[in-house]
Each structure stands twice: as structure tokens, then as C-alpha cells.
Amino acid sequence: MCESDFLKFLLTRRSIRKFKKKPVDLNLVLKILDVARYAPSAKNSQPWEFIVVTDEAVRERLSRIHMWASPIRKAPIAIVVVCDKDASPTSYHVDCANATMYIMLAAHALGLGTVWIQTLRNIDEIKEILKIPEGKIPIAILALGWPDEKPEPKPRKRLEEIVYMNTYGNKLLK
Ligand SMILES: Cc1cc2nc3c(=O)[nH]c(=O)nc-3n(C[C@H](O)[C@H](O)[C@H](O)COP(=O)(O)O)c2cc1C
């Protein structure tokens, strides 16, 4: 893969919220999680663990944690990224966000679709559903499956709005 192919790969990832009925082989999920282990983390603390949820009843409960969680029901698999606060006290959120992003990109590389489902306002409920112990936090849930839609890219801020030179506010691009 040449450099421009990889940039194209990054730019073609989309959040996918509609999935084919086709199942996803668990070996593919393991392949993806194997890649996620290589995400960077503070002091290489790797404060992540993953719960692969195939059970329909469990996915149904997770899909009701809030009004934007319905893709969890529509996808054949959900992956919950569980983070150990004590393993990386200052950086666990960002460490586990890195692992989550690696999962999304590895899935994309295999032609699978994902969408990140917000967990942070519903931590206790999710912990109860999944029997997650004290000190561990579900940082993200990813709905995962074969895409059944091709969404247009979502609008992005222009570089002119967000890039500064040397100090904040000194725009690099006018
Ligand atoms: C932290 C975070 C929480 C998100 N929560 C949800 C969610 O609960 N439900 C949902 O459908 N999408 C969710 N998304 C997906 C975003 O809406 C999506 O990434 C954004 O609109 C950009 O679209 P794109 O991923 O297709 O580029 C979340 C994304 C992130 C990073």
C-alpha cells in the first residue's frame, strides 16, 4: 500500500449504522482485537480489555442505554472497550480511545463497518448489564458488522479554522 492509498483508506472510513444480516466470523473479530493491542498507551500501560457481545438479549439491553445506541441492536456484534483506571490513572481515557480507534480502522481494513456508541453518561448501567467490576470503565461500545449503507462524508471544519502557527490564534492559513 503506498502512502496515498493509506490516506485514502483513512478518509473513506465512515460511521456505519446499518448492517447486513450476514454474521461476522469471530476469527475476524479476534484479528481486529489483535491489532488493537498495538495502539499506543501512556507508559505502554495497555489499560484495555474487550468484551465481544454476540448475545442478542444483551445487545438489546445495551441498545437502550440512550437514544443514539440503536446500532448496537442492528449489528451482529458489539465490542465494548473496558478500561482499567488504576493501570493508567492520568491517561486511561485517551489510551482506550486509541485502542477504540485501532479497532475501527482494523475493521475498516477488513471491509467491516463500525460506529462508536457513547458510554460515558451511562457507565453504571453498562457495568451492571455486562458485570464489569469496580475500577473498570466501559469507555466505548462499537457496533460492528458488514455495512449496509454508504454514507456521504460528514462535514468537517476547514483547516483555516483550526490550524495555528507557533501560538494559539495565529492562523497558519488565512
Ligand atoms: C466519543 C464518540 C461518541 C459517539 N457516540 C455516538 C452514538 O452514541 N451514536 C452514534 O450513532 N454515533 C456516535 N458517534 C459517531 C459520530 O456521530 C461520528 O463519528 C461523527 O458524526 C462523524 O462521522 P464519521 O464517523 O462517519 O466520520 C460517536 C463518536 C465518538 C467519537
The ligand as an SDF file (V2000), in Angstrom:
LIG
                    3D

 31 33  0  0  0  0  0  0  0  0999 V2000
  -16.8950    9.6600   21.5270 C   0  0  0  0  0  0  0  0  0  0  0  0
  -17.8930    9.3970   20.4300 C   0  0  0  0  0  0  0  0  0  0  0  0
  -19.1950    9.1120   20.7390 C   0  0  0  0  0  0  0  0  0  0  0  0
  -20.1190    8.8170   19.7320 C   0  0  0  0  0  0  0  0  0  0  0  0
  -21.3790    8.4420   20.0810 N   0  0  0  0  0  0  0  0  0  0  0  0
  -22.2450    8.0310   19.1240 C   0  0  0  0  0  0  0  0  0  0  0  0
  -23.5010    7.4620   19.4840 C   0  0  0  0  0  0  0  0  0  0  0  0
  -23.8210    7.2860   20.6520 O   0  0  0  0  0  0  0  0  0  0  0  0
  -24.3240    7.0620   18.4820 N   0  0  0  0  0  0  0  0  0  0  0  0
  -24.0000    7.2010   17.1520 C   0  0  0  0  0  0  0  0  0  0  0  0
  -24.8120    6.8140   16.3000 O   0  0  0  0  0  0  0  0  0  0  0  0
  -22.7920    7.7400   16.7840 N   0  0  0  0  0  0  0  0  0  0  0  0
  -21.9110    8.1260   17.7330 C   0  0  0  0  0  0  0  0  0  0  0  0
  -20.6640    8.5960   17.3790 N   0  0  0  0  0  0  0  0  0  0  0  0
  -20.2910    8.7010   15.9570 C   0  0  0  0  0  0  0  0  0  0  0  0
  -20.2040   10.1510   15.4890 C   0  0  0  0  0  0  0  0  0  0  0  0
  -21.5190   10.6680   15.3660 O   0  0  0  0  0  0  0  0  0  0  0  0
  -19.4310   10.2070   14.1620 C   0  0  0  0  0  0  0  0  0  0  0  0
  -18.1280    9.7440   14.3530 O   0  0  0  0  0  0  0  0  0  0  0  0
  -19.3840   11.6350   13.5850 C   0  0  0  0  0  0  0  0  0  0  0  0
  -20.6760   12.0870   13.2590 O   0  0  0  0  0  0  0  0  0  0  0  0
  -18.5040   11.7240   12.3380 C   0  0  0  0  0  0  0  0  0  0  0  0
  -18.9720   10.8350   11.3390 O   0  0  0  0  0  0  0  0  0  0  0  0
  -17.9870    9.7290   10.7040 P   0  0  0  0  0  0  0  0  0  0  0  0
  -17.5470    8.8180   11.8390 O   0  0  0  0  0  0  0  0  0  0  0  0
  -18.8230    8.9950    9.6970 O   0  0  0  0  0  0  0  0  0  0  0  0
  -16.8410   10.4450   10.1100 O   0  0  0  0  0  0  0  0  0  0  0  0
  -19.7250    8.8780   18.3750 C   0  0  0  0  0  0  0  0  0  0  0  0
  -18.3870    9.1800   18.0630 C   0  0  0  0  0  0  0  0  0  0  0  0
  -17.4670    9.4020   19.0680 C   0  0  0  0  0  0  0  0  0  0  0  0
  -16.0230    9.6490   18.7070 C   0  0  0  0  0  0  0  0  0  0  0  0
  1  2  1  0
  2  3  1  0
  2 30  2  0
  3  4  2  0
  4  5  1  0
  4 28  1  0
  5  6  2  0
  6  7  1  0
  6 13  1  0
  7  8  2  0
  7  9  1  0
  9 10  1  0
 10 11  2  0
 10 12  1  0
 12 13  2  0
 13 14  1  0
 14 15  1  0
 14 28  1  0
 15 16  1  0
 16 17  1  0
 16 18  1  0
 18 19  1  0
 18 20  1  0
 20 21  1  0
 20 22  1  0
 22 23  1  0
 23 24  1  0
 24 25  2  0
 24 26  1  0
 24 27  1  0
 28 29  2  0
 29 30  1  0
 30 31  1  0
M  END
$$$$
